[in-house]
C-alpha cells in the first residue's frame, strides 16, 4: 500500500451543518444524495405524526419525507427556532438508507470537510442522551477546538418512523 492509498483510507469527507443552539454536526458524504433549500410553503404538513416529522415535499417527482434532525436527536425542535427567527426557508440534507430517502432538515448547512477518521473520538455513553446515542458515531475536535458531532445518516433514518 502506498502513502496516497493510506491517506485516502484514513480520511473521509463529511458535510458539516448547524443544529439547534449552535451545535455543529456532520454526516458522511457517501450517505448523502443532495441538499435542498426549501421555502416553508413547499412543505406539506402531515397531521397526527411525531413532532420530528415536518411534512413532505416533492423531490424529483416523488414524495420525500422531511424530518427535523435536531428534534430526532433530542434538541429543540426547528419550528421553535424558526418562530424566533421568522425564517421562511430551511435546508434539507437528503440521506439514503438503501432505497429509502429522507430529508434531514437542519438549521444551517455549512460546508464539506475532510476528517481524519482516527481523530473521531468515541462517544461517552454516560454523557449522551438516549435520543442522540443511536445516531452518534463520535466527536471530532476541529482545529479551532470546537467539538463537532459525527453522526450516522443511516441510523438517523432508522430513528425516523412514519
C-alpha positions, 0 to 999 in steps of 0.5 A: 500500500502506498502513502496516497492509498493510506491517506485516502483510507484514513480520511473521509469527507463529511458535510458539516451543518448547524443544529439547534443552539449552535451545535455543529454536526456532520454526516458522511458524504457517501450517505448523502444524495443532495441538499435542498433549500426549501421555502416553508410553503413547499412543505406539506404538513402531515397531521397526527405524526411525531413532532420530528416529522415536518411534512413532505415535499416533492423531490424529483417527482416523488414524495420525500419525507422531511424530518427535523434532525435536531428534534430526532436527536433530542434538541429543540425542535426547528419550528421553535427556532424558526418562530424566533427567527421568522425564517421562511426557508430551511435546508434539507440534507437528503440521506439514503438508507438503501432505497429509502430517502429522507430529508434531514432538515437542519438549521444551517448547512455549512460546508464539506470537510475532510476528517481524519477518521482516527481523530473521531473520538468515541462517544461517552455513553454516560454523557449522551442522551438516549435520543442522540446515542443511536445516531452518534458515531463520535466527536471530532475536535476541529482545529479551532477546538470546537467539538463537532458531532459525527453522526450516522445518516443511516441510523438517523433514518432508522430513528425516523418512523412514519 
